[in-house]
Amino acid sequence: MHIFFKITDAARVMLKTGMGLSMLWKKGASVASSQILYNCKKFIPELQTVLDVGANQGQFALAATHFYPNASIHAFEPVPETYAVLQRNTRRSSNIHTYNFALGSNTGTLEFYSNAYSHASSALEVSELQRKTLPFTANVQQIEVPVKRLDEWLQGIRVNAPLLLKLDVQGFEKEVLKGAANCMDRVDYLLFETSFVAMYNGEPLFDEMHNYVKSLDFEFIAPVSFLQSDELQILQMDLLYRRKK
């Protein structure tokens, strides 16, 4: 019965967002990303550039091509095996450009936790709370990946406004923003996932992230999605901000 309701909810989202039921079976299609972007579209009528940091297998990038067909999308994924899937899933979209490195506050290499559940891969170690709450995220392998600062990378790339910076890097969002200190004036909208409980060791929680983003001269627009435990506790939320004029 639980699976039935999940399928029903997924179908409802895909129909509501205009993606269509056939999208449920396409490689890289994502109900969650479709719902997030559907909600973003209410506040952001048009985008020319999307920086998809923590692209995973291309779910968000592919959904973005539906809601913002004129946007140039730059998708970053550091785990080699996941990056290979990202390339396969997005190879038919000329608007999506992929990069096999992490973004952070320094340039060089980064010790990274590659998770068997690829959505949970992070530069931070999975917390004991997450292992108990989401036991399928407990299997990790430590690898080394290249890392760059976003402001250094962006110097060599021509981008058009409006620009959305999307971060889904499992607790490493603040480090990515630190590495973008010299280019945040080029970011019009900021979308990131934040936690209310520590899902990763050492991650900054909602209050710290909200205050930090406000200090970068961004204002909160709305929550656009959330993750809930089986006990109905809200664990994480995707929040949308815009740069103050």
Disulfide bonds with the S-S distance in Angstrom:
none
